[in-house]
Amino acid sequence: MTESTSDAAPTESPEDTLARLRASIDNIDAALVYLLAERFRATQQVGLLKARHEMPASDPRREEQQVARLRALAESAHLDPEFAEKWFNFVVAEVIRHHVEAGAEANPRP
């Protein structure tokens, strides 16, 4: 496998290239964690709204629309749409769990 000139500076050692690439991955991972935290703050507000108005924690129609949208985005980004859907389903399962908890807290049974 040959190294492209755009992947590394001509004088950069393989170790330096690896360190540079790993630093980039670490920065991306940090950004993803902060983005997920922001997403969960928004979905927490949705969960509280649903709980206050006794709306169902899950919205299958919305989830189907989101899966279709994210699969299309993944394709345009050259990301495996199956992976994008798995990621979304994982996140939604956690969101629904939070919504159910919020509903139980907002609407305790006597």
C-alpha positions in Angstrom: 0.0 0.0 0.0 1.4 3.4 -1.0 1.1 6.5 1.0 -0.6 9.4 -0.6 1.2 12.8 -0.4 -2.0 14.3 1.1 -1.9 11.8 4.0 1.5 12.9 5.4 4.2 15.5 5.1 7.1 14.2 3.0 9.4 14.1 6.0 6.9 12.8 8.5 7.7 9.4 10.0 5.1 6.7 10.1 5.0 7.1 13.9 4.4 10.8 13.5 1.7 10.2 11.0 0.0 7.7 13.3 0.2 10.2 16.2 -1.2 13.0 14.1 -4.1 10.8 12.8 -4.8 9.5 16.3 -4.9 13.1 17.6 -7.5 13.9 14.9 -9.5 10.9 15.9 -9.4 11.9 19.6 -10.7 15.4 18.7 -13.5 13.9 16.6 -14.4 11.6 19.5 -14.5 14.5 21.9 -16.8 16.4 19.5 -19.1 13.4 19.1 -19.4 13.1 22.9 -20.3 16.8 23.3 -22.8 16.6 20.4 -24.4 13.5 21.9 -24.7 15.3 25.2 -26.4 18.3 23.5 -28.7 15.8 21.7 -29.7 14.2 25.0 -30.3 17.6 26.6 -32.8 18.3 23.7 -34.4 14.9 24.0 -34.7 15.3 27.7 -36.8 18.4 27.1 -39.0 16.4 24.7 -39.4 13.7 27.3 -40.5 16.2 29.9 -43.0 17.7 27.5 -44.4 14.3 26.6 -44.6 13.4 30.3 -46.5 16.6 31.2 -49.0 16.0 28.5 -49.2 12.2 28.9 -47.9 11.6 25.4 -46.4 8.2 24.5 -42.6 7.9 25.1 -42.1 6.4 21.6 -43.2 7.8 18.3 -42.7 5.0 15.7 -43.7 7.2 12.7 -41.1 9.9 13.7 -38.5 7.1 14.2 -39.2 5.7 10.7 -38.8 9.1 9.2 -35.6 9.7 11.0 -34.2 6.3 9.9 -34.9 7.1 6.3 -33.4 10.6 6.6 -30.3 9.3 8.4 -29.8 6.5 5.9 -29.9 9.0 3.1 -27.5 11.3 4.9 -25.1 8.4 5.5 -25.2 7.4 1.9 -24.3 11.0 0.8 -21.5 11.0 3.4 -20.2 7.7 2.2 -21.0 6.0 5.5 -22.6 2.6 5.7 -26.4 3.3 6.1 -26.8 0.1 8.1 -24.3 1.4 10.6 -26.1 4.8 10.8 -29.4 3.0 11.4 -27.8 0.8 14.1 -26.4 3.9 15.8 -29.7 5.7 15.6 -31.6 2.7 17.0 -29.1 2.5 19.9 -29.6 6.2 20.7 -33.4 6.1 20.4 -33.6 3.1 22.7 -31.8 5.2 25.4 -34.0 8.3 24.7 -37.1 6.2 25.0 -35.9 4.8 28.3 -35.4 8.4 29.6 -38.8 9.4 28.3 -40.4 6.4 30.1 -38.6 7.4 33.3 -39.7 11.0 32.9 -43.3 9.9 32.4 -43.2 7.8 35.6 -41.8 10.7 37.5 -44.2 13.3 36.1 -47.2 11.0 36.4 -46.8 8.8 39.5 -49.4 6.2 40.1 -51.3 6.4 43.4 
